[in-house]
Amino acid sequence: MFMASTLCLLKPSFLPQKPHHAPQKLHPLPPISARLKNIPKDPPNPQKLLDHHNSNILKSASLSLTAITFPFLLEQKDALAVGGEFGILEGRTFALIHPIVMGSLFLYTLWAGYLGWQWRRVRTIQNEINELKKQVKPTQVTPQGKPLEAPPSQIELKIQQLTEERKELLKGSYRDRHYNAGSILLGFGVLEAVGGGLNTWFRTGKLFPSPHLFAGIAIAVSWALAAALVPSMQKGSETARSLHIALNTLNVLLFVSQIPTGFDILLRVFEFTKWP
């Protein structure tokens, strides 16, 4: 019993020993006179501290607002035409001018084509008359030299019919009327083709590459090329006449293709614009 209690009191050497900490040395406080010397003579002004704090807040807020609004400032440069600067030019009234004018020009193109076809008929009918005259047999005469009376042949009747038809066609002045119609189409057509693009820019601030835009450009180009062939046509060039007819036929086909695409654009105009 005595040995057991003795072993309990003894600390085995194989157990970890706790580190021994030296007693912490205490430093005496500085005297009151020394601490009073460190107090600043002019205490901080609370109003100055508040103003400095507010200025820092305003600077950080202005930088944040600048960072947020910077993309919007850039967008204003790209969209100068859709901010109301052009007034009625961005409205529905001005937007409807293009489809109305182009629809009228389409009908006028058909009318100009009819006039051109009639003028072509005036020229070709004379060629037919000349060819038929070559087939007419000489008139038989008597031994005394007097022409024998005989009913007109079928060829002669055809010549008379074509001659009367040509006289009626000449009364229509189709040559001059076709020329004037072509001049009107060239002037108003090119003007409104450019005006349609400007109208789109006024409303949206940009142009949209689309079949309607490309077909409109091709129509304006075909008008110009067809008009450029007129001097050669007046000199009798059949090649120029054939190209003139081909260009105007292409023009009509492109015009027809513009109807469905133009109608879709017209619906969007009514959707996104207002009167006037």
Buried (B, 14 or more C-beta within 10 A) or exposed (E): EEEEEEEEEEEEEEEEEEEEEEEEEEEEEEEEEEEEEEEEEEEEEEEEEEEEEEEEEEEEEEEEEEEEEEEEEEEEEEEEBBEEEBEEBBBBEBBBEBBEBBBEBBEBBEEBBBBBEBBBBBEEBBEBBEEBEEEEEEEEEEEEEEEEEEEEEEBBEBBEEBEEBBEEBEEEBBBEBBBEBBEEBBEBBBEBBEBBBBBBBBBBBEEEEEEBBEBBBBBBBBBEBBBBBBEBBEEEBEEBBEBBBEBBEBBBEBBEBBEEBBEEBBEEBEEEBEEE
